């Protein structure tokens, strides 16, 4: 399965548009991760724990979107967009949404 943010795939033609596909992942950040991230914010540097959460959410959303496209019989997903939002009463949940257009290639 080809997954791309571009609207075309070089050297390939879109034979059929199967429709919009998406995948969502909601992941909670735990208290210990929050504490260590706030320390990291204070002293500077990257927060490896939050980066892992972001990567995990992205990977899960892309996997769900790809499975959705496979059910439609698609060969590729074009125009992929990733959105991240913080949700929950205290902003402790991260949601990642991957969306794109499922297509078959000629």
C-alpha positions as CSV (number, residue, x, y, z in Angstrom):
1,X,0.0,0.0,0.0
2,X,1.4,3.4,-1.0
3,X,0.6,6.1,1.4
4,X,1.5,9.7,0.4
5,X,0.7,13.3,1.3
6,X,0.9,14.2,-2.4
7,X,-2.2,14.1,-4.7
8,X,-0.4,12.1,-7.3
9,X,2.0,9.2,-7.4
10,X,4.9,9.7,-9.9
11,X,4.7,7.4,-12.9
12,X,1.2,6.0,-11.9
13,X,-2.3,7.0,-12.8
14,X,-5.3,6.9,-10.6
15,X,-7.7,4.4,-12.1
16,X,-10.5,4.7,-9.5
17,X,-11.3,6.8,-6.5
18,X,-12.6,4.5,-3.7
19,X,-13.4,7.3,-1.2
20,X,-12.3,9.0,1.9
21,X,-10.6,6.9,4.5
22,X,-9.5,7.8,8.0
23,X,-8.0,6.4,11.2
24,X,-8.1,7.8,14.7
25,X,-6.1,7.2,17.8
26,X,-6.7,8.6,21.2
27,X,-3.9,8.1,23.7
28,X,-3.6,9.2,27.3
29,X,-0.5,10.6,28.8
30,X,0.1,9.4,32.3
31,X,1.0,11.4,35.3
32,X,4.6,10.3,35.5
33,X,5.2,11.3,31.9
34,X,3.6,14.7,32.6
35,X,5.8,15.3,35.6
36,X,9.0,14.5,33.7
37,X,7.9,16.5,30.7
38,X,7.3,19.6,32.9
39,X,10.8,19.2,34.3
40,X,12.1,18.9,30.7
41,X,10.2,22.1,29.8
42,X,11.9,23.9,32.8
43,X,15.4,22.8,32.0
44,X,15.0,22.7,28.2
45,X,15.5,20.0,25.6
46,X,13.2,17.5,23.9
47,X,10.7,15.4,25.7
48,X,11.3,11.8,24.5
49,X,8.3,10.5,26.4
50,X,5.9,12.8,24.6
51,X,7.6,12.1,21.3
52,X,7.0,8.4,21.8
53,X,3.3,9.1,22.5
54,X,3.0,11.2,19.4
55,X,4.7,8.5,17.3
56,X,2.5,5.8,18.7
57,X,-0.7,7.8,18.0
58,X,0.4,8.6,14.5
59,X,1.4,5.0,13.7
60,X,-1.9,3.7,15.1
61,X,-4.0,6.3,13.1
62,X,-2.1,5.5,9.9
63,X,-2.5,1.7,10.4
64,X,-6.3,2.1,11.0
65,X,-6.6,4.3,7.8
66,X,-4.6,1.8,5.8
67,X,-6.9,-1.0,7.0
68,X,-9.9,1.0,6.0
69,X,-8.4,1.5,2.5
70,X,-7.6,-2.2,2.1
71,X,-11.3,-3.1,2.9
72,X,-12.2,-0.9,-0.1
73,X,-9.8,-2.7,-2.3
74,X,-7.4,0.3,-2.7
75,X,-3.8,0.2,-3.9
76,X,-2.9,3.6,-2.4
77,X,-4.0,6.5,-0.3
78,X,-3.2,10.0,-1.6
79,X,-3.6,13.4,-0.1
80,X,-2.9,12.1,3.5
81,X,-3.3,14.7,6.2
82,X,-2.4,14.2,9.9
83,X,-4.1,16.3,12.6
84,X,-3.3,16.3,16.3
85,X,-5.5,17.7,19.1
86,X,-5.4,17.6,22.9
87,X,-8.7,16.5,24.4
88,X,-10.1,15.6,27.8
89,X,-11.1,17.5,30.8
90,X,-7.5,18.3,31.8
91,X,-6.0,18.0,28.3
92,X,-4.5,14.7,29.2
93,X,-5.6,12.9,26.1
94,X,-4.0,13.2,22.6
95,X,-6.0,12.4,19.5
96,X,-4.3,11.9,16.1
97,X,-6.5,11.7,13.0
98,X,-5.1,10.5,9.6
99,X,-7.2,11.0,6.6
100,X,-6.8,10.6,2.8
101,X,-8.3,9.4,-0.4
102,X,-8.2,5.7,-1.2
103,X,-7.5,4.9,-4.8
104,X,-6.7,2.1,-7.2
105,X,-3.8,2.6,-9.5
106,X,-3.7,1.9,-13.3
